[in-house]
Amino acid sequence: MPDRPMPPALRFMLAARRSELEGLRGLADTCELVTLISRLVHALQRERGYTNLYLGSQAETYRGQLDLHADQAQALAQDVLPRLQAMDLNAASAADRARLFNRVAYVLHGFDELPGLRRRIRERLLAPSVATSALTRLVGGLMAVVFEAADTAIDPSITRVLVALFNFMQGKELAGQERATGVVGFSAGFFDASVQERILHLTQSQERCFQTFGEFADPVAGQRWAELQRSELTTQLLRLREVGMRTSAQHPVDPGLSQLWFDLHSQRIDQMHEVEKHLAEQLLASCQSSIKLAHADLDNHRVLLQRLASLETMGCGDARLFSVHASDLDSPAPDGHGPQMGRSLLDLLQAQTHRLQDANLQLDEARQALNERKLVERAKQLLMSEYALSENEAYTRLRQSAMSRGLRMVDMAQNVLAVAGKG
């Protein structure tokens, strides 16, 4: 077949699809990192749980389990940290990744501090709350990296899975924090006002996370979560939570319930991790599926160009079959490409335009959940700064204000930011 110049329209369409494909490949690498982070976060949550027990018990009973989980977390960190450090800081896309790079810097600093933190924990130089807070900040940094990955994803199907995974991971992290808070309360024999407030805040926050997860999760993940919610394990945990919330200094309970609380929560968190692993597998599968589709589109465009060019070179009238708009009155174009190719290119262009429009609509839907979360977090930080409130107090004030005005949390958050001139 003689060489023929590629029509400019097709050249740019192919370039657009190649650009998407390159973005998908980069996103696939990011998704692999996210799956590794989810495993690392789970290991750190286990280490944090046994850190709390080890420091709170003042006994060596939990030292073996603590060391085991710390070793597992460190091994997983060896998979994650090199990937973070190997990120291309000078790539053309790096200018749009400022928040992500800042999150990564925070995580890397946290891991630099981790050996010293672990040493002080073993030497019992830290209070349980201080050690727990330090590990929680590290987990929060890793979660922020996942959030940024979801916020910058370019493929709607992948973004939906990322949004589901992030919200589920966040809900699971809040469940881990509830476990630590309840251990403190039960170990003391009762939940004081601060523990009760914290438990209430954590349970409400979990509900929000799991609700968003349910909106974006695939049916299998949704079913697994529903089964866990209906399980006897969850029922026992809810009953024990109610017991703790009814306690007081005047009506204490056996401090030994702290171990039962920890065990029930730990079992549930481990089962939640199974849902988390399914979401991670779905994430990687979505990446591969989108990449395969992009490759197929590129191949189809090239094949169509070759067939049309071949038919038109031979002067074959059957080229009209490639376009429902072709007619015998059509005449060759000045650039040498016949009307059939022009019509077919128009069909391709329209199809690709519609596909991108649909993708943008789906992306907007998925990212709305992330944007709403950003607004609520910004409003909470503003209230904490302006009125010297704790996170629990800021959230409660925001929630109560929203309820009294009949607004959604995100709408109330927007109002708060607008009044402060930060909307």
Order of alpha helices (4+ residues) and beta strands (2+ residues): alpha-alpha-alpha-alpha-alpha-alpha-alpha-alpha-alpha-alpha-alpha-alpha
